[in-house]
Amino acid sequence: MKEEIPGIHHVTAIAGDPQQNLNFYAGTLGLRLVKRTINFDDPSTYHFYYGDEAGTPGTILTFFPWPGVRRGRAGTGQATSVAFSIPESSLGFWIERLTKHNVEYEKPARRFDEGVLAFRDKDGLMLELITDKSSAERRRGWERGSVPPKHAIRGIHSVTMCVDGYEHTAKLLTETMGFRQTGEEESVFRFAAGEGGAGAQVNVRCAPDFWPGVVAGGSVHHVAWRARDDAAQRAWREQIAATGLNVTPVLDRQYFRSIYFREPGGVLFEIATDPPGFTIDEPLEQLGAELKLPSWLEPNRKEIESILPQLDHPQNELEQES
Ligand code: ZN
């Protein structure tokens, strides 16, 4: 049985100050904080999940905010930028909004026949807003956040990886993971999974002379691809292990189950199940409102809460600006 990867599940990056991260992604960018939990591997620090109303796979960007973390360095063996989809007519709105929020951006450009507005978050993570007609029609984004619904970010558009051994990464993507190459521009190769388009594509930049990246503050920690269910994930685990790569056992991440492996270019990949999703421990309307802990850490809630930094505005219902 050959499984298909429907697209990106989520991207996880490293931030510094949690409040600053929340202000930027829920405030400036208008994403919904769909889950406020802790890093299961380091319960004294937060793990934030942002996305559309429900945190639909393909809209989720997550952060480990580590106060005082040293800054990473962009380079090979890394995902170097995360792109979001916006409606074609929203570019002007976003230029004005970034200006108003004192976010510096690069001159709007065109790539793969789409408009690209590039800027960085407060920790230096490279982000892009990409004008994308299909996604604006298909996805709604978070409609009760700080950005008017017609201009809201629709979800993740793509991720760009930078590798020096481009051929090995391409081989894994196409021969094992079922991607197909859909474009090439300068030294960037675009691959699509499943139905392709926004949320189901990755750009691989071939940069043999670039220095190796350092994953720390302001860099992507890993890129997670979707598995429709546990059976699909088990099949992926076998197929990837058969190529000789080391794959972790299935890990329970509460909102999905995960396997991890490093692709040949050095980027940490995850395959995460669509179920059960973020409503497993709080109702849709309440997502992100409270600190959620996995059941095995619930007995330590008081202690954990006393260590975590206090946050203002943990809710999503920020006043809408026009
Ligand atoms: Zn992940």
Residues whose N, C-alpha, C, O or C-beta is under 5 A from the ligand:
A	BS01	ZN	T12 A224 E270
